[in-house]
């Protein structure tokens, strides 16, 4: 009996000891750590150059290569007094006899490059023909004249012409001798500095009876052709007398326009450059406004419209 009690007592003690032991913490399964994703290095995207102004000049290159210190011609007025390079297309040129003007605007009131006679012989051909219609860069000090910016070109290196791809790049200046430019031709187109009073018939002779007794330069002979301004286009290249009424005028500071129609861009006009202004008894844009006139000279076509360039008041006669 005692033996049985001892056995049950031993079993009870064993159960007690087992129950009093702390529960063991289970070992968790390992968590999954994925491999890091691959981040490639960024690809290089080059910055595109600014597009050229039009498809017509896509194949042009600069002999000296690309530059980042060039300003467009329309911004030239913001850099008065600075030595800088101006880029643009020469849309109009004019040789007055006293200077060659390279205009970068159809209105003639924006940036202009000026070349005086002493420097014409430094170029391989007359500058007014050499640079007409070309995309160029002009380097020099921007000056202000008649409220418009300009650079005076004294040496060929100051002006660079964009070349067509494949065209040889000149490596040196092959400047001609002064004999290539005939002084006689320059003297013939130099205007007389003596003002002429065109208010009276005696001071304003026509091409048939010039004051000197000789045919006036640029005027037609005695068998001159007289046409209306509407017919001017048909007489391109001929020296004629055009009659009509000046309905509007404009002085841009670089040129005076006498317009015969409100649609001035597409109709006949008279063009007078600054060198001739002192020859008139009053500013031409005021003197001929709303007047009926006859103007004599060779008809030229510029920007698809006919015009006569007047260098001397004798070319214009007031008929009313």
matplotlib code that plots the C-alpha trace (Angstrom):
import matplotlib.pyplot as plt

x = [0.0, 2.8, 4.5, 1.5, 1.3, 5.0, 4.5, 1.6, 3.6, 6.5, 4.2, 2.6, 6.0, 7.1, 3.9, 4.4, 8.0, 7.1, 4.2, 6.3, 9.0, 8.8, 7.5, 10.3, 10.0, 9.6, 12.3, 10.6, 11.1, 13.7, 12.2, 12.8, 15.1, 15.0, 18.0, 18.3, 16.9, 19.4, 19.3, 21.1, 23.3, 21.3, 21.8, 23.3, 20.9, 22.8, 21.3, 20.3, 21.6, 19.1, 17.3, 18.4, 16.0, 14.8, 15.3, 17.1, 20.2, 20.3, 23.4, 25.3, 28.4, 30.6, 34.3, 35.3, 33.0, 30.1, 30.2, 28.1, 28.9, 26.8, 23.6, 20.9, 20.6, 17.3, 18.9, 21.7, 20.1, 20.5, 24.3, 25.2, 28.9, 29.9, 32.3, 30.2, 29.4, 26.0, 24.4, 21.7, 20.8, 21.6, 18.2, 19.1, 22.2, 22.8, 25.9, 25.2, 28.7, 29.6, 29.0, 27.8, 24.9, 24.2, 20.6, 19.3, 15.7, 13.2, 12.2, 15.8, 15.4, 17.2, 20.9, 23.0, 26.7, 28.4, 31.5, 33.1, 34.8, 38.4, 37.8, 35.9, 39.1, 39.9, 37.1, 37.3, 34.2, 31.9, 30.5, 26.9, 27.0, 29.3, 27.1, 23.6, 21.3, 24.0, 23.9, 26.7, 28.3, 29.6, 32.1, 32.8, 31.6, 27.9, 27.3, 24.0, 23.2, 19.8, 18.4, 19.5, 22.4, 25.2, 28.8, 31.3, 33.4, 36.9, 38.5, 37.2, 37.9, 35.1, 32.5, 32.1, 29.9, 28.2, 29.3, 27.5, 28.6, 31.3, 32.3, 36.1, 36.8, 39.2, 42.4, 43.7, 42.4, 43.2, 42.4, 42.6, 44.6, 42.7, 42.7, 39.8, 37.6, 37.5, 37.5, 35.6, 32.6, 32.5, 32.8, 29.9, 27.4, 28.6, 25.7, 26.1, 26.1, 24.6, 20.9, 18.5, 15.4, 12.8, 10.0, 10.4, 10.6, 13.9, 15.5, 13.8, 14.6, 13.3, 15.5, 14.9, 16.2, 18.7, 20.3, 23.8, 22.8, 23.8, 21.7, 21.3, 22.9, 20.2, 17.6, 16.1, 16.9, 14.5, 12.4, 11.5, 8.7, 6.0, 3.8, 1.5, 2.7, 0.4, 2.4, 5.8, 6.4, 6.2, 9.2, 11.8, 15.3, 14.2, 14.6, 11.2, 9.1, 6.4, 3.5, 1.1, 0.1, 2.1, -0.6, 1.7, 5.4, 7.7, 11.1, 12.7, 15.9, 17.7, 15.5, 12.5, 9.7, 7.2, 4.3, 1.7, -0.8, -1.8, -0.6, 2.9, 4.6, 3.2, 3.1, 5.4, 7.4, 10.2, 13.2, 15.5, 18.6, 20.1, 22.9, 20.4, 18.2, 20.2, 19.7, 16.0, 14.6, 12.6, 12.5, 11.3, 8.7, 7.0, 7.8, 6.1, 3.3, -0.1, 1.5, 1.1, 4.6, 6.6, 9.8, 12.4, 14.9, 15.5, 12.8, 14.1, 12.2, 12.8, 10.8, 8.5, 7.6, 8.9, 10.8, 13.0, 15.9, 16.2, 19.7, 18.9, 15.9, 16.0, 14.6, 11.3, 8.9, 5.7, 3.0, 0.0]
y = [0.0, 2.4, 1.4, 2.4, 5.8, 6.4, 5.6, 8.1, 10.7, 10.3, 10.6, 13.8, 15.4, 14.7, 16.2, 19.3, 19.8, 19.5, 21.9, 24.5, 24.7, 27.9, 27.3, 27.4, 30.0, 28.3, 29.1, 31.1, 30.2, 32.5, 35.5, 35.9, 38.7, 39.3, 40.2, 44.0, 45.1, 46.4, 50.2, 51.0, 54.1, 57.0, 57.3, 60.4, 62.6, 65.3, 68.8, 69.7, 72.9, 75.7, 75.0, 77.2, 80.0, 78.1, 75.1, 77.2, 77.5, 74.1, 73.2, 76.3, 76.2, 78.9, 78.8, 79.6, 77.0, 77.4, 80.2, 81.1, 84.8, 85.9, 87.9, 88.2, 91.4, 92.3, 92.5, 94.8, 98.0, 96.5, 96.4, 100.0, 100.7, 97.1, 95.1, 92.1, 89.8, 90.3, 87.5, 87.9, 87.8, 90.8, 91.5, 94.7, 96.6, 100.1, 101.9, 105.7, 106.6, 107.8, 104.4, 100.9, 99.9, 96.3, 96.2, 93.4, 94.5, 95.2, 98.4, 99.7, 100.8, 97.9, 96.9, 98.1, 97.4, 100.3, 100.2, 103.5, 104.0, 103.8, 100.2, 98.9, 97.9, 95.5, 93.2, 90.8, 92.4, 95.4, 94.8, 95.6, 92.6, 90.3, 90.2, 90.6, 87.8, 86.1, 84.9, 86.8, 87.6, 91.1, 91.9, 95.3, 98.1, 98.8, 102.5, 104.4, 106.6, 108.1, 106.0, 102.8, 100.4, 100.0, 98.6, 100.2, 97.6, 98.7, 95.2, 92.0, 90.0, 91.8, 90.1, 86.3, 84.6, 81.2, 78.7, 75.8, 72.4, 71.2, 74.7, 75.4, 77.4, 80.4, 80.2, 83.7, 87.0, 87.5, 91.2, 92.8, 95.8, 99.2, 99.3, 96.8, 99.6, 102.5, 105.9, 107.4, 105.2, 106.3, 109.9, 109.6, 108.4, 110.9, 113.3, 117.1, 118.7, 121.9, 122.1, 122.6, 124.6, 122.4, 124.8, 126.7, 125.4, 127.1, 125.2, 121.9, 121.2, 118.0, 115.4, 117.2, 120.5, 120.0, 123.0, 122.1, 121.7, 118.0, 114.9, 114.5, 111.3, 108.6, 110.5, 109.4, 111.0, 113.3, 110.4, 109.4, 107.1, 108.4, 105.8, 105.6, 104.1, 101.1, 100.2, 100.3, 96.6, 96.1, 98.4, 96.7, 97.7, 100.6, 104.3, 105.9, 108.7, 107.5, 109.8, 109.6, 111.0, 110.4, 109.1, 108.2, 108.7, 107.2, 108.0, 105.1, 107.0, 105.0, 105.6, 107.7, 106.1, 107.9, 105.6, 105.7, 103.2, 102.2, 98.7, 100.0, 96.6, 95.5, 98.7, 101.3, 103.5, 106.2, 105.5, 108.2, 107.4, 109.8, 111.0, 112.8, 114.3, 117.6, 118.2, 118.8, 122.2, 120.3, 116.7, 114.7, 112.8, 116.2, 118.0, 115.4, 114.1, 114.4, 115.9, 114.8, 114.2, 112.7, 110.8, 109.7, 106.9, 103.2, 100.8, 98.2, 95.3, 94.9, 92.4, 91.9, 95.6, 98.2, 101.2, 104.1, 105.2, 109.0, 110.5, 114.0, 116.3, 116.8, 113.4, 114.6, 117.2, 118.4, 118.5, 119.9]
z = [0.0, 0.9, -2.3, -4.3, -2.6, -3.3, -7.0, -7.3, -5.4, -7.8, -10.9, -9.4, -8.7, -12.3, -13.7, -11.5, -12.6, -16.2, -15.9, -14.2, -16.9, -19.2, -22.7, -25.3, -28.1, -31.5, -34.1, -37.0, -40.6, -42.3, -44.2, -48.0, -48.9, -52.7, -54.7, -55.3, -58.6, -61.3, -61.9, -65.2, -65.6, -67.3, -71.0, -72.5, -74.5, -76.4, -76.5, -80.1, -81.6, -82.4, -85.7, -88.6, -89.7, -92.8, -94.9, -97.4, -95.2, -93.6, -95.5, -94.6, -92.3, -90.8, -91.8, -88.2, -86.7, -84.2, -81.6, -78.6, -78.5, -81.5, -81.3, -83.9, -86.0, -84.5, -81.0, -82.0, -80.6, -77.1, -77.4, -78.4, -77.6, -77.3, -79.5, -80.6, -83.5, -85.2, -87.3, -90.0, -93.7, -95.9, -97.4, -99.2, -100.3, -101.6, -102.9, -102.6, -103.9, -100.4, -98.7, -99.1, -96.9, -96.0, -94.6, -92.4, -92.4, -95.1, -93.3, -93.3, -89.6, -88.0, -87.9, -90.8, -91.8, -93.5, -95.7, -96.9, -100.3, -98.9, -97.9, -101.0, -102.8, -99.9, -101.1, -104.1, -105.7, -104.9, -101.4, -102.4, -104.8, -102.8, -99.7, -101.1, -99.9, -97.8, -94.3, -92.6, -89.2, -88.7, -85.9, -84.5, -82.2, -82.5, -83.0, -83.0, -86.1, -86.7, -83.8, -85.6, -84.7, -87.2, -87.5, -89.7, -91.6, -92.3, -93.0, -94.7, -91.6, -89.8, -92.0, -92.3, -94.9, -94.2, -96.8, -98.5, -97.4, -99.7, -100.7, -100.1, -97.1, -97.8, -95.8, -96.6, -97.9, -101.5, -101.7, -105.2, -106.1, -106.0, -109.8, -109.9, -108.7, -111.1, -109.4, -112.4, -111.7, -108.1, -109.0, -111.4, -108.8, -106.1, -105.7, -106.0, -102.6, -103.8, -102.8, -105.7, -105.3, -107.0, -106.2, -109.5, -113.1, -113.7, -110.8, -111.6, -115.2, -116.7, -118.4, -121.8, -120.5, -117.7, -116.0, -117.3, -120.9, -120.7, -120.0, -116.3, -115.0, -114.6, -116.6, -119.9, -123.3, -125.1, -126.3, -122.8, -122.0, -119.7, -117.9, -115.0, -111.7, -112.2, -115.4, -113.7, -113.4, -117.1, -117.6, -115.3, -116.3, -118.5, -117.7, -117.8, -116.3, -113.9, -113.1, -110.2, -106.8, -103.6, -101.2, -98.3, -97.3, -94.7, -93.3, -91.5, -90.6, -93.2, -96.3, -97.4, -99.3, -101.5, -101.9, -104.7, -103.2, -99.7, -100.5, -100.5, -100.3, -103.6, -105.6, -107.2, -104.8, -104.9, -102.7, -101.4, -99.3, -96.7, -98.8, -101.1, -98.4, -98.0, -101.8, -101.3, -100.1, -97.4, -96.0, -99.0, -97.0, -96.2, -99.4, -101.8, -99.6, -101.3, -104.4, -108.1, -109.4, -112.3, -111.4, -113.9, -113.5, -114.1, -112.9, -110.4, -108.9, -105.1, -103.0, -106.0, -106.3, -108.7, -107.5, -108.7, -106.6, -106.6, -106.1, -107.3, -107.0, -110.8, -111.1, -109.6, -111.0, -109.2, -111.8, -109.9]

ax = plt.figure().add_subplot(projection="3d")
ax.plot(x, y, z, "-o")
ax.set_aspect("equal")
plt.show()
